[in-house]
Amino acid sequence: METKTITIRVNAEVARFFEEASEEQRRKLEVLLSLKLSDATRTHRSLEDVMSEISRNAQARGLTPEILENLLNEE
């Protein structure tokens, strides 16, 4: 699959988490984001709607940066 680099704006905490992540963690986050963006384009929902849903679901499930880091570190 061909890939292309894009730039997106995120809050400072998310940026710090990404910058401090290992290369493997970054790859996993990039794949996750790519899948979510692909889903958004296939369902013809606005990106804002998809992002809001992801955020609501993550918060409702108690996902925090610390928990996400632990999940990404599991092998």
Backbone bond lengths (Angstrom), bond angles and torsions (degrees), N, CA, C in turn:
res aa  C-N    CA-C-N  psi(-1)  N-CA   C-N-CA  omega(-1)  CA-C   N-CA-C  phi
1 M - - - 1.439 - - 1.527 108.71 -
2 E 1.293 115.92 129.13 1.461 120.98 178.08 1.523 109.16 -74.72
3 T 1.317 117.05 139.01 1.454 121.16 177.67 1.519 110.02 -120.70
4 K 1.325 114.38 160.08 1.453 121.21 178.90 1.524 107.38 -142.22
5 T 1.308 117.05 141.66 1.452 121.83 -179.93 1.522 109.70 -83.95
6 I 1.353 115.50 135.07 1.460 121.82 174.62 1.525 107.94 -127.46
7 T 1.305 116.35 166.02 1.460 122.01 176.71 1.516 108.27 -117.92
8 I 1.331 116.15 131.20 1.462 120.43 176.82 1.518 108.82 -129.19
9 R 1.320 116.52 152.86 1.460 122.16 177.16 1.522 108.53 -93.82
10 V 1.323 115.68 133.00 1.459 122.64 175.93 1.526 107.70 -135.58
11 N 1.337 115.89 166.21 1.462 117.25 178.97 1.527 109.62 -70.47
12 A 1.333 115.60 164.05 1.459 121.28 -173.52 1.521 112.64 -60.82
13 E 1.330 117.99 -37.53 1.463 120.87 -179.40 1.523 111.02 -64.16
14 V 1.323 116.67 -43.02 1.462 120.82 179.08 1.532 109.83 -64.87
15 A 1.314 116.38 -43.40 1.467 120.11 179.23 1.523 110.98 -60.86
16 R 1.331 116.63 -43.95 1.459 120.82 179.80 1.530 110.69 -62.31
17 F 1.339 115.71 -43.81 1.463 120.16 178.72 1.527 110.26 -59.22
18 F 1.334 117.12 -46.36 1.459 121.34 -179.06 1.528 111.00 -63.94
19 E 1.320 116.40 -44.09 1.461 120.60 -178.36 1.527 112.31 -64.58
20 E 1.335 116.67 -32.58 1.460 120.88 -178.90 1.527 113.04 -86.88
21 A 1.315 116.80 -8.86 1.463 121.11 -177.76 1.525 110.28 -71.89
22 S 1.312 114.75 154.29 1.461 119.60 175.13 1.531 108.93 -70.29
23 E 1.309 115.29 167.07 1.470 119.71 179.04 1.527 110.73 -59.32
24 E 1.322 117.14 -40.49 1.466 121.10 179.17 1.526 111.01 -64.60
25 Q 1.316 117.54 -42.20 1.463 121.10 178.40 1.526 110.65 -63.54
26 R 1.316 116.39 -41.48 1.471 120.30 178.50 1.521 110.72 -61.37
27 R 1.328 116.33 -43.67 1.467 120.24 178.80 1.523 110.57 -59.00
28 K 1.318 116.60 -44.19 1.462 120.75 179.81 1.525 111.16 -62.94
29 L 1.328 116.43 -42.82 1.465 120.12 178.41 1.526 111.00 -64.86
30 E 1.315 116.93 -39.88 1.464 120.71 178.38 1.521 111.28 -63.33
31 V 1.329 117.14 -41.41 1.461 121.02 178.11 1.526 109.91 -64.46
32 L 1.328 116.34 -44.71 1.463 120.50 179.42 1.529 111.05 -60.01
33 L 1.318 116.88 -46.58 1.457 120.62 178.87 1.525 111.37 -63.87
34 S 1.311 116.69 -41.76 1.461 120.55 178.89 1.527 111.25 -60.97
35 L 1.340 116.58 -42.83 1.459 120.31 178.24 1.523 111.67 -63.14
36 K 1.310 116.74 -42.98 1.469 120.68 179.79 1.526 110.88 -65.18
37 L 1.312 117.33 -41.50 1.459 120.28 178.25 1.530 110.98 -66.44
38 S 1.324 116.52 -38.51 1.466 119.98 176.81 1.520 110.45 -62.81
39 D 1.323 116.22 -42.72 1.456 120.98 178.03 1.526 110.72 -60.30
40 A 1.316 116.42 -40.97 1.461 120.76 -179.11 1.528 111.71 -63.22
41 T 1.310 117.05 -36.22 1.463 119.50 -178.29 1.525 111.82 -78.37
42 R 1.330 116.69 -27.25 1.467 119.68 179.92 1.518 112.99 -79.98
43 T 1.319 117.08 -29.78 1.459 119.56 -176.49 1.520 112.40 -88.93
44 H 1.307 117.14 -3.62 1.456 123.31 179.70 1.524 112.38 60.09
45 R 1.321 115.75 23.57 1.458 120.42 171.58 1.516 107.52 -90.46
46 S 1.296 116.79 154.11 1.455 118.66 178.71 1.525 109.65 -69.30
47 L 1.301 115.26 150.57 1.459 120.66 178.76 1.524 109.80 -58.77
48 E 1.302 116.21 -38.87 1.468 120.24 179.08 1.526 111.11 -60.11
49 D 1.337 116.93 -42.31 1.467 120.60 177.90 1.523 111.40 -62.30
50 V 1.315 116.08 -44.96 1.465 120.69 -179.86 1.516 110.32 -63.73
51 M 1.319 117.23 -45.85 1.462 120.83 -179.49 1.530 111.01 -63.77
52 S 1.315 117.19 -40.21 1.467 120.46 177.71 1.518 110.96 -63.20
53 E 1.321 116.20 -41.76 1.462 120.14 178.21 1.527 111.25 -63.45
54 I 1.316 116.84 -44.45 1.457 120.81 178.90 1.526 110.17 -60.48
55 S 1.308 115.81 -45.04 1.463 120.14 179.95 1.523 111.70 -63.00
56 R 1.328 116.86 -46.44 1.474 120.58 178.42 1.516 111.26 -60.31
57 N 1.327 116.78 -45.67 1.464 120.50 -179.77 1.524 111.57 -62.77
58 A 1.318 116.26 -43.36 1.463 119.76 -179.53 1.527 110.97 -64.35
59 Q 1.309 116.84 -43.93 1.461 120.28 179.77 1.525 111.26 -67.22
60 A 1.316 116.91 -41.29 1.464 120.58 179.70 1.520 111.44 -63.09
61 R 1.302 115.48 -31.00 1.466 120.42 179.72 1.519 112.33 -89.20
62 G 1.333 116.53 2.07 1.454 120.55 176.90 1.514 114.68 77.75
63 L 1.332 117.31 19.64 1.459 119.87 -179.13 1.527 109.93 -70.68
64 T 1.299 115.26 125.44 1.460 122.26 176.53 1.524 107.87 -121.29
65 P 1.331 118.20 165.82 1.471 119.08 176.53 1.527 112.31 -56.57
66 E 1.333 116.67 -35.95 1.459 119.89 179.98 1.527 111.19 -66.08
67 I 1.319 116.24 -43.95 1.466 120.07 179.40 1.520 109.86 -65.31
68 L 1.326 116.97 -42.74 1.463 120.57 178.84 1.524 110.35 -59.98
69 E 1.327 116.29 -42.41 1.464 119.54 178.65 1.528 110.56 -61.02
70 N 1.326 117.07 -43.60 1.461 120.37 178.33 1.528 112.01 -61.99
71 L 1.321 116.60 -41.55 1.462 120.55 178.56 1.523 111.35 -63.07
72 L 1.311 115.99 -41.62 1.468 120.14 -179.29 1.521 111.95 -69.44
73 N 1.314 116.34 -25.49 1.462 119.87 179.89 1.523 112.78 -82.83
74 E 1.329 117.16 -13.27 1.458 119.54 178.48 1.514 109.69 -70.61
75 E 1.306 115.12 143.18 1.471 118.26 178.91 1.488 110.51 -124.52
